[in-house]
């Protein structure tokens, strides 16, 4: 009887390789991957450990030549509800459409484990490259990218380890807006942070560095909440901040949602902004210029990041080097009436 052909993944690892590593049959591996409910949990874990260790990804199209391009690009973002990432996606789409590529969008909901599962699932569609938000990811993430030799560009931040990236310095942006508040004579500057992803924490690092340099950092002026941000949260955090520290004379909010909520609550309470309390946000979303008073914030190049990242990735896919492996697009302080 002729032997069945071995099912081979994009990385050259076969299902039989996984079976041998796990000490089970190829049929068992197939069941774990396709009908996991029929396999005991200990056996599932044993097989999936082998899958992860070998970097095995089953191909959805066995008839597709390994050398053929799929004309797709995987884009991993943490949220589809955040305007910041929607604008980045718009920039990416402009470049990919013109080049005849389609996006595969994975929304991780700010969960590193889910992001890794998305990567593994989408690899079955054989994307030609991947655009990734941020620099910090689950331990197996970088290993899987390397095993599959998948071109990748990291967005929204700047790496110093050789990874191709497009973004700006989150730390320097946080420091710059803090220095502005200091220049306005504010010395008891608070920080309101939500979601607490790596970019928020780097803005916090910048805020701390600027206050350390000025000799006026006070850890009691930091309010951090890991929950998703909202204007309501900004209003509630302002209440908590002023109740705990009525001497606080300025607030740097990690995003505009928090800042707009804090600004609205200040108006309700009759707090003079910026005389009594200066307020600054981050991202320069459209409502920032329409608040009363208008909101001081940091303008970030969200769409341009998508455009430049997509162009860099297409060059990597073609086997060429991008114009820069560390593209710093900078940021701008939008100094308005709230400070």
N, C-alpha and C positions, 0 to 999 in steps of 0.2 A: 504494500500500500504506500503510495507516495506521501511524503511528509508535508504537513501544512506549512505554508510560508510563515516565517517569523514576523510578527507585528513589530515594526521598527519605528521608533520615535524620531523627532527632528534632531535629536542629539546623537543618534546612532545607537542608543540603548534599546534593546529589545525586551519584549514582555518576558521572554525566556530568561534574560539576564536578571530581571526583577525576581522571577520565580526562584532562580538558583540562589540569589542573595537572601531571599526570605525563607528558603527551605520548604517551598510549597510548589504546587503544580501551576502551569501557565493558566489553566482553567480557573483555578482559585484566584489568581491575580486578576483575571478578566472579571470575575464576579465581584471582587472588591471594588473595582473601578466602575463597573456598570450596574451592579445590583447589590450595593453594600448592605442592604437590609437583610439579605440572605446569608450573611457571613457574621460570625460571632465578633464581638468588639475586640477581644485580644488578638484574633487573627487579622482583623482589619488594621489594627495598629501595627502589627508586625510587617504586613505587606506595605503599608504607607510609609513606614520608616525606610524600607528598601527603595520605594519609589522616590522619596525625597533625597536619599543618599546618592542615588544614581542619576537623579535629574530626569527621570523618565516622564515623557509626555506623549500619550497616544495620539497618533495623527488622525484627524477627522477625514482626511482625503488620501487614502492609500494610493490612488491613481495619480496624485500630483507628484511631479518630479521634485526631488529634494532641492534641485537648483532653481526651480521656478519661483518667482516672486508672487506673493499674495496680493500686493498692492494695498495692503492694510497697515495701519500703524495703531498700536495700542497706546491709549492715553489714560494714565492713572491719576485721578484727582480725589481729594478727600470729601468733596461736597458738590452736589448739583443744585443746592439751595442758596449757595453763596455767590453773589454777583461777581466777586473777584475771579472765581474760577470759570464762570460763564463767559466773561470777557476774554480770558486766556484761551478758552476753547474756540471762541470766534476767531481769534488770531490764527490759531493752528489750522482751523478749517479753511481759511482763505488760502494758505500756502498749499495744503494737501490737495484741495480741490483742483487747483491750477496744475498740479503735478500728476493728477489722475489717481490719487490715493484716497482711501476711505478711513475714517476713524472708528476704532473699537474703543468705547468709553467704559472704563471701570470706576465705579464710585466706592471708595473704601470706607466712607463714613468716619474718617479719622481713626480707623482701626488697623494697626499694622498687620495683625493676623489675617484680617479679611483682605487686605491689600495683597498679601502673599497668595492667598487662595485665588484671588482674581487673576493674578499673573499666571499661576499654574493652569487655571481653566482656559484663559485666552490663548495660551501657547498652543493649544490644540488647533487653533485657527491659523497658526503659523504667521504671525505678524512679521513684517520686515524690520520693525524697530519699535522702540517704546519710548514714550515721553513720560517722565515721572515727576510728581510733585514732591519737593523737599529732598533732603539728603539722608535722613535717618529711617531705616526700614528694618523689618524682622530679619533675624540672623540668616535664614536660608535664602533671602531675596537676592542678594548680590551673587551668591554662589550659583543660583539657577540661571541668572543672566549670563554669567561667565561660561557655564556649561553649554549653553545654547549659542554662545558667541553672538548675542543679540545686541545690535547697536542701540545705545541708550543716551538720552540727554535728560539732565536733571533741571527742574525749573524752580524759580522763586527764591533761590538762594545761591551762594557761591561756595564751591568746594575748593580745598587746597591740596587734594590728593590725586589730581590728574583726571578725575572724572569730568566729562564734558558737561558744562552747566551754563544756564542763562538765568540771570536774576539781578539781585542787588544785595548789599549787605544789610541784613535785618538789624544787626547790632548797631551799625553806624547810624541807621535811620532812627532807631530808638534813642541813641545818644544825641543826635542832632535836634530832635524835637524837645528833648529835655533841656539841652543847652539854651534853646530859644526861651523856654519858660524861665530859666535862671536869668536870662538877659532882661526879662521883664520885671526883675526884682523879687521873684517868687523863691522861697527857700524851703517851704514845707510842702514839697511836691509829692502827691500820691500817685500810685499806679493801680489801675483797674484792669485785671486780666481775666479772660474767659477762654474756654476750650482748652487752653494750655498746650497746644501743639508746639512743635519745635520752633516755629517762626515766632509765635508769641513769646516763648521763653527767651529767644535771642533778643527780641525787643526789650524785654525786661533786663537782660544782661547789659544792653546799651544804656538804658535808663540808670541802672546802678553804677555803671562806670562813670557816667557824666556827673552824678551826684557825689561819688567818691572823689572825683577830681576837684569838685567844688567844696568838699569838706562838709557836706550837709545831708548825707544819706541817713535815712531813718527807716529801719526794717518795719517799724510799726505803721508805716504809711503804704503798705502793699496789701491789696485785697485781691485774692486769686480764687477763681471758681472754675472747676474742670468742665462744667456743663456748657452746652452751646450758648453762644452769646445772643442777646436780643436787646432791643431798646428798653423793654421792661426790666431786664436785668441791670442795665445801666442806671435806671432810675433807682432801683432797689439798692444797688451798690453805693450810689451816692448817699442815700439815707444812712447806710451802715457806716460809711466812711466819716461822715460829719458827726454821727452819734459817737463814734469811737475817738475821733480826733477833730474836734471843732476848730483846731488851729490850722488845719490843712488849708493852704491858700492856692493850690493848683492841682489839677488831675490830668495825667497822661493816660488816656484810655487806649487799650490795645487795638481797637478798631472803631470805626465810625458809628456802628450800631450802639455800642456802649456810650460813646460820647454824646450822641443825639439824645439818648434816654436820660443821661445825666444833665444835659442842658435843659431839657424839658422840665425835669423835676426841679431844677434850680429856679426856673421861672415860676413854677407853682409855689415855691417856698419864698419867693421874693428875694432870692439871693442875687446880688449884683455881679454879673459876669461881664468883664473879667476883673473888675475892681476888687471884689471880695474873693472871688474864686475864678481862676482861669481854667479853661477846659480845652484839651487838644485830643484829636482822634488819630486815626491811621487808615489810609487807603484812598481818601478823597473820593468817596462815592458821591453820586449826583446830589443827594439831599444835603450834603455838607455845605454847599454854597447857597442853600435856600433856607437854612435855619435862621432863627432870630435869637441872639446875634449869629452871624455866619460863623461857621466852625473852622478854626485852625486845625490843620491836619497834614498828613504826609501823602503826597501823590505818588502812587506806585505804577510802574509801566506794565500793567497787566496784559493788555492786548499785544504790546510789542514783545513781551516775553514769549507769548505763544507764537508770534511770527518768527522771531529769531530762533527759537528752539526747534520749530518745525524745519526751518531752512538748514539748520545745523544737522539735524537728524537725516535729512535727505542726502546730504553730502556724505555722512557716515555710511548710509546704506549703499551709496555708489562707490564706496571704497576710498573716498577722499577725506581730507582733513577739513573741518569747518574753519571759517575765518579766525575764530578764537575758540579755544576749549574752555575758556573762562570769561564769558561775556558779561561784563558788569554794565547794566543799563541805567544804573543810578536811581535816584528818587528826587523829589522836590518838596520843599516845605511850602505849604500853602498858608501863609500868614494872614488870618482874617480877624474878625472883631472879637472872637471868644477868648483871645489871649492878649 
